[in-house]
Amino acid sequence: MIHGENLAKDLRRDHGFVHVGRTRDGKAVVMHKGDRWTVVPLRWLNNDAVDAIKAKAGIGLV
């Protein structure tokens, strides 16, 4: 399990995503890199959820 804040930090640090802001309800972070956009929920995420977020962001799983 990984928290969404840590995933957002990893995306920013390791993959060059830029933090754009939070959703209106404050429960997710919006990020982008070039023409790729992703939304990271700020809650505990299981490995399947992390893999799905990374796949939608265009990050290949190693």
C-alpha positions as CSV (number, residue, x, y, z in Angstrom):
1,M,0.0,0.0,0.0
2,I,1.2,3.5,-0.9
3,H,-0.4,6.8,-0.1
4,G,-1.4,9.0,-3.0
5,E,0.9,11.9,-1.7
6,N,3.9,9.6,-2.0
7,L,2.9,8.4,-5.4
8,A,2.5,12.1,-6.6
9,K,6.0,12.8,-5.2
10,D,7.4,9.8,-7.1
11,L,5.7,10.9,-10.3
12,R,7.2,14.4,-9.9
13,R,10.7,13.3,-8.9
14,D,11.2,10.2,-11.0
15,H,9.1,10.9,-14.1
16,G,9.0,14.6,-14.5
17,F,5.3,15.3,-13.9
18,V,4.3,18.8,-12.8
19,H,1.8,19.4,-10.0
20,V,-1.0,21.5,-11.4
21,G,-3.3,21.6,-8.4
22,R,-6.0,19.8,-6.4
23,T,-9.5,18.9,-7.3
24,R,-12.2,21.2,-5.9
25,D,-13.0,18.7,-3.1
26,G,-9.3,18.4,-2.2
27,K,-9.2,14.7,-2.4
28,A,-6.9,14.3,-5.5
29,V,-3.9,15.9,-7.1
30,V,-3.9,16.8,-10.8
31,M,-0.6,16.4,-12.6
32,H,0.7,16.6,-16.2
33,K,3.7,16.0,-18.3
34,G,3.5,17.3,-21.8
35,D,0.2,16.2,-23.2
36,R,-0.3,13.5,-20.5
37,W,-2.5,14.2,-17.6
38,T,-3.2,12.2,-14.5
39,V,-5.2,12.5,-11.3
40,V,-3.8,10.9,-8.1
41,P,-6.3,10.3,-5.3
42,L,-5.0,11.4,-1.9
43,R,-5.8,8.2,0.0
44,W,-4.2,4.8,0.6
45,L,-3.8,2.9,-2.7
46,N,-3.2,-0.8,-3.3
47,N,-0.7,-2.1,-5.8
48,D,-3.4,-2.6,-8.5
49,A,-4.5,1.0,-8.2
50,V,-1.0,2.3,-8.4
51,D,-0.3,0.2,-11.5
52,A,-3.5,1.5,-13.1
53,I,-2.6,5.2,-12.4
54,K,0.9,4.7,-13.8
55,A,-0.5,2.9,-16.9
56,K,-2.9,5.8,-17.6
57,A,-0.1,8.3,-17.1
58,G,1.9,6.4,-19.7
59,I,4.6,5.1,-17.4
60,G,5.8,1.6,-18.3
61,L,5.8,-0.9,-15.5
62,V,9.2,-2.5,-14.8
